[in-house]
Amino acid sequence: MKIENSVFLVTGAGSGLGAGTARMLVAQGGKVLLVDRNPELGEALAHELGASAAFAQADVANEEEAAKAVSVALSHFGKLDALINSVVVVPAEKMIGRDGPHRLESFSRTVRVNLVGTFNMLRLVAAELVHNTPDADGERGVIINTASVAAFEGQIGQAGFAASMAGIVGLTLPVARELAQSGVRVMSIAPGMMETTMMSSLPEEVQTSLGKVVPFPARLGKAQEFAALVCHIVQNSYLNGEVIRLDGALRMSAR
């Protein structure tokens, strides 16, 4: 699949990995529907990217709002070729804390945003991709989800986050197997410690300390590196049904 002239729906596009991915896709000739809950960030990025981008405000786990976002992509660009799911919330809460057991509400919210939101966008976009005209290889579209290394090595305090990320890893292969019949590929990326908006709010010395935990290169990952992997997956039609770690050989400790 070629990036040039293809239309991508990118969730969590207002900042971090989503914004970095949107910028790289447009730089390579793609068109992007930016989806985010924050209208100020989303509209600012759409203005920055010009005619190749548009913005739709949506909660990805809300059925009506997500469906409307898909409709905006179709009405604005006339088609939809790929989905990049990059909405991720990363709360921290111990199973037994000072105030008692882990709050059910916070666990449910994490799973709702990360896992249910990913699945919601996946099912809605997939329903459009399967009707695309196939290319010479029979491909009709690509879906790329964002998981985390926490799916494999969740730390203390990450029960909700790790569970939601493991859910994304778990749905990758069965959905890829099903959509393969229609020429739609499904992949997931599991980043390690990245330079996200949350990370950038930490003191520089803390960011440097966290980066040193990574074997090589000993630093936080960059949004451009995530975006570069997204672009490679889009263009490499033999990548399907797999989760790729993007972590500098990091293996998370218990704390």
ZATOR-946438 format. One line per 4 residues: their letters; for each residue y, x, z of C-alpha. Coordinates in nm, 4 decimals. Example, Ala and Ser with C-alpha at 12.3 -4.5 7.8 and 13.67 -1.06 7.14 Angstrom:
2
as> -0.4500/1.2300/0.7800; -0.1060/1.3670/0.7140
This chain:
255
mkie> 0.0000/0.0000/0.0000; 0.3409/0.1321/-0.0945; 0.6297/0.1149/0.1484; 0.8931/0.0855/-0.1229
nsvf> 0.9827/-0.2800/-0.1880; 0.7313/-0.4026/0.0709; 0.8478/-0.6384/0.3462; 0.7668/-0.5565/0.7097
lvtg> 0.8027/-0.7720/1.0186; 0.8649/-0.5398/1.3144; 0.8572/-0.6792/1.6682; 1.0381/-0.5081/1.9537
agsg> 1.2668/-0.3733/1.6839; 1.5853/-0.3684/1.8905; 1.5099/-0.0324/2.0515; 1.2541/0.2421/2.1093
lgag> 0.9466/0.2691/1.8900; 1.0232/-0.0508/1.7008; 1.3748/0.0573/1.6081; 1.2565/0.4024/1.5049
tarm> 0.9879/0.2482/1.2870; 1.2321/0.0052/1.1248; 1.4706/0.2876/1.0386; 1.1977/0.4980/0.8772
lvaq> 1.0570/0.2062/0.6772; 1.4001/0.1260/0.5366; 1.4655/0.4947/0.4654; 1.1496/0.4938/0.2530
ggkv> 1.2532/0.1877/0.0548; 1.1006/-0.0900/0.2619; 1.2615/-0.4125/0.3798; 1.2390/-0.5190/0.7428
llvd> 1.2669/-0.8380/0.9429; 1.3682/-0.7191/1.2896; 1.2339/-0.9330/1.5751; 1.3565/-0.8899/1.9303
rnpe> 1.4592/-1.0982/2.2315; 1.7889/-0.9114/2.2573; 2.0281/-1.0413/1.9873; 2.2898/-0.7712/2.0478
lgea> 2.0464/-0.4873/1.9825; 1.8722/-0.6628/1.6940; 2.1886/-0.7646/1.5132; 2.3412/-0.4194/1.5601
lahe> 2.0396/-0.2537/1.4001; 2.0344/-0.5077/1.1170; 2.4001/-0.4262/1.0490; 2.3200/-0.0539/1.0548
lgas> 2.0343/-0.0912/0.8056; 2.2295/-0.3152/0.5686; 2.0812/-0.5412/0.3016; 1.7295/-0.4088/0.3595
aafa> 1.7116/-0.5677/0.7051; 1.7572/-0.9039/0.8741; 1.7229/-1.0133/1.2359; 1.5422/-1.3008/1.4076
qadv> 1.5587/-1.3555/1.7826; 1.2218/-1.4503/1.9289; 0.9896/-1.4303/2.2249; 0.6726/-1.3086/2.0540
anee> 0.4521/-1.5033/2.2961; 0.6304/-1.8299/2.2178; 0.4504/-2.0164/1.9412; 0.7556/-2.1903/1.7949
eaak> 0.9899/-1.8918/1.8120; 0.7326/-1.6579/1.6591; 0.6597/-1.9026/1.3767; 1.0327/-1.9322/1.3082
avsv> 1.0614/-1.5534/1.2843; 0.7868/-1.5465/1.0215; 0.9688/-1.8209/0.8313; 1.2919/-1.6194/0.8403
alsh> 1.1125/-1.3203/0.6858; 0.9728/-1.5360/0.4065; 1.2967/-1.7172/0.3338; 1.5132/-1.4044/0.3474
fgkl> 1.2908/-1.1637/0.1547; 1.0622/-1.4017/-0.0341; 0.7395/-1.2453/0.0908; 0.5737/-1.0609/0.3781
dali> 0.3458/-0.7590/0.3370; 0.2915/-0.6145/0.6830; 0.3314/-0.6619/1.0567; 0.4192/-0.3868/1.3031
nsvv> 0.3682/-0.5145/1.6586; 0.5620/-0.2916/1.8991; 0.6646/-0.5164/2.1876; 0.5379/-0.3580/2.5111
vvpa> 0.6413/-0.4091/2.8729; 0.5303/-0.1500/3.1299; 0.5506/-0.2826/3.4858; 0.4210/-0.0955/3.7894
ekmi> 0.2641/-0.2746/4.0827; -0.0199/-0.1800/4.3136; -0.3158/-0.4081/4.3777; -0.2362/-0.4061/4.7493
grdg> 0.1283/-0.3309/4.8176; 0.3564/-0.3375/5.1191; 0.4228/-0.7075/5.0658; 0.0590/-0.8040/5.0110
phrl> -0.1632/-0.8439/4.7059; -0.0502/-0.7891/4.3467; 0.1627/-1.0840/4.2344; -0.0240/-1.3091/3.9944
esfs> 0.3009/-1.3943/3.8159; 0.3732/-1.0333/3.7224; 0.0167/-0.9755/3.5989; 0.0299/-1.2950/3.3913
rtvr> 0.3683/-1.2042/3.2423; 0.2463/-0.8592/3.1395; -0.0630/-1.0000/2.9689; 0.1456/-1.2762/2.8103
vnlv> 0.4011/-1.0423/2.6549; 0.1741/-0.7532/2.5596; -0.1545/-0.9178/2.4643; -0.0764/-1.2831/2.3949
gtfn> 0.2448/-1.1860/2.2162; 0.0612/-0.9350/1.9973; -0.2100/-1.1866/1.9143; 0.0415/-1.4628/1.8463
mlrl> 0.2307/-1.2579/1.5882; -0.0938/-1.1239/1.4430; -0.2407/-1.4681/1.3769; 0.0797/-1.6080/1.2280
vaae> 0.1460/-1.3148/0.9954; -0.2204/-1.2854/0.8956; -0.2109/-1.6470/0.7811; 0.0590/-1.5460/0.5305
lvhn> -0.0839/-1.2095/0.4231; -0.4179/-1.3515/0.3112; -0.2364/-1.5475/0.0377; -0.0661/-1.2415/-0.1129
tpda> -0.1622/-1.1235/-0.4590; -0.3983/-0.8272/-0.4091; -0.3087/-0.4837/-0.5433; -0.5383/-0.2722/-0.7601
dger> -0.7579/-0.1935/-0.4556; -0.7734/-0.5560/-0.3446; -0.5330/-0.5025/-0.0556; -0.3096/-0.7903/0.0513
gvii> -0.1431/-0.6559/0.3649; -0.1487/-0.4391/0.6759; -0.1205/-0.5168/1.0478; -0.0504/-0.2409/1.3009
ntas> -0.0536/-0.3129/1.6739; 0.0785/-0.0973/1.9574; -0.1529/-0.0285/2.2510; -0.1377/0.2679/2.4913
vaaf> -0.3512/0.5475/2.6307; -0.3459/0.3357/2.9478; -0.6080/0.1216/2.7753; -0.8491/0.4104/2.8372
egqi> -0.7007/0.5865/3.1433; -0.4941/0.3342/3.3312; -0.3242/0.4752/3.6378; -0.2859/0.3311/3.9868
gqag> -0.0273/0.0559/3.9664; -0.1035/-0.0216/3.6022; -0.3640/-0.2954/3.6379; -0.1742/-0.5508/3.4300
faas> -0.0474/-0.3005/3.1762; -0.3851/-0.1295/3.1287; -0.5662/-0.4628/3.1015; -0.3259/-0.5885/2.8336
magi> -0.3509/-0.2636/2.6382; -0.7309/-0.2680/2.6594; -0.7164/-0.6208/2.5193; -0.5261/-0.4975/2.2146
vglt> -0.7819/-0.2209/2.1645; -1.0617/-0.4760/2.1954; -0.9237/-0.7172/1.9367; -0.8638/-0.4466/1.6731
lpva> -1.2146/-0.4192/1.5293; -1.3236/-0.7852/1.5278; -0.9975/-0.8945/1.3649; -1.0191/-0.6083/1.1142
rela> -1.3741/-0.7114/1.0256; -1.2701/-1.0711/0.9692; -0.9537/-1.0001/0.7706; -1.1308/-0.7355/0.5603
qsgv> -1.2754/-1.0267/0.3662; -0.9216/-1.1087/0.2558; -0.8061/-0.7530/0.1903; -0.5923/-0.7217/0.5049
rvms> -0.6263/-0.4089/0.7183; -0.5799/-0.4066/1.0976; -0.5053/-0.0918/1.2956; -0.3726/-0.0023/1.6407
iapg> -0.1816/0.2983/1.7712; -0.2213/0.4082/2.1350; 0.0799/0.6238/2.2233; 0.0980/0.8491/2.5251
mmet> 0.4278/0.9225/2.7001; 0.7024/0.8519/2.4496; 1.0822/0.8711/2.4451; 1.1305/0.4974/2.4884
tmms> 1.4385/0.3168/2.6206; 1.2783/0.3032/2.9652; 1.2032/0.6757/2.9625; 1.5542/0.7650/2.8460
slpe> 1.6970/0.5911/3.1528; 1.5267/0.8479/3.3770; 1.7048/1.1714/3.4770; 1.6594/1.4508/3.2241
evqt> 1.4694/1.6666/3.4748; 1.2216/1.3827/3.5307; 1.1675/1.3447/3.1570; 1.1105/1.7182/3.1241
slgk> 0.8642/1.7143/3.4142; 0.6681/1.4279/3.2590; 0.6592/1.6055/2.9246; 0.5057/1.9156/3.0787
vvpf> 0.1932/1.7153/3.1642; 0.1174/1.6878/2.7920; -0.1101/1.9756/2.6743; 0.0657/2.0343/2.3410
parl> 0.3367/1.9928/2.2479; 0.4476/1.9826/2.6127; 0.7113/1.7124/2.5772; 0.7507/1.3391/2.5384
gkaq> 0.6574/1.1927/2.2020; 0.9368/1.0855/1.9686; 0.9945/0.7492/1.8052; 1.0038/0.9285/1.4692
efaa> 0.6503/1.0562/1.5277; 0.5283/0.7053/1.6004; 0.7088/0.5783/1.2922; 0.5594/0.8545/1.0782
lvch> 0.2097/0.7474/1.1850; 0.2914/0.3857/1.1028; 0.4022/0.4911/0.7549; 0.0865/0.6959/0.7023
ivqn> -0.1362/0.4068/0.8078; 0.0457/0.1754/0.5679; -0.0091/0.4153/0.2785; -0.3664/0.5236/0.3611
syln> -0.5859/0.2316/0.2577; -0.9023/0.3814/0.4103; -0.7663/0.3481/0.7628; -0.8940/0.0210/0.9033
gevi> -1.0334/-0.1195/1.2288; -0.9451/0.1872/1.4343; -0.7250/0.2834/1.7294; -0.5415/0.6142/1.6884
rldg> -0.4192/0.7998/1.9970; -0.0764/0.9577/1.9609; -0.0548/1.1603/2.2800; -0.0555/1.5393/2.2360
alrm> -0.4077/1.5530/2.3886; -0.2849/1.3854/2.7076; -0.5459/1.2382/2.9401; -0.3834/1.0399/3.2195
sar> -0.4623/1.1231/3.5824; -0.5136/0.8567/3.8485; -0.1470/0.8832/3.9570
